[in-house]
């Protein structure tokens, strides 16, 4: 995720510097030809590109931060996993974080690594711990 954010920031910076280069070239061209029109510049101000760019960048950063916090909280959701063995009717219950739950196994809160056999069944439900 950090890579995507960095790529976005780099691209935004490149666009900004290219825009600045184009602005400086057009200003140099105007100065060399002598066709400067101060009255036109005063009545037609430049668009606030810096403000727009800063606003878009701020929105992107805030959205990214909000998504990262949401994902972090979601991955730390506490789940109750029941492993049911049909041959012996044995039921074992474990507490697992969502980030540690996989298709055929999981890691418990205590650090115990559990693998599920093909004959076993796994039931998962969310624990509402407040």
PEJO-V523662 format. One record per run of one state. SS is the DSSP state (A for helix, B for strand, O for the rest). FROM is the first residue (numbers start at 1). TO is the last residue. Records with the same first field share a line. If there is no record, write none. Layout:
SS->FROM-TO / FROM-TO
//
This chain:
O->1-1 / 34-37 / 44-48 / 76-77 / 86-89 / 102-104 / 109-112 / 116-119 / 127-130
A->2-33 / 38-43 / 49-75
B->78-85 / 90-101 / 105-108 / 113-115 / 120-126
//
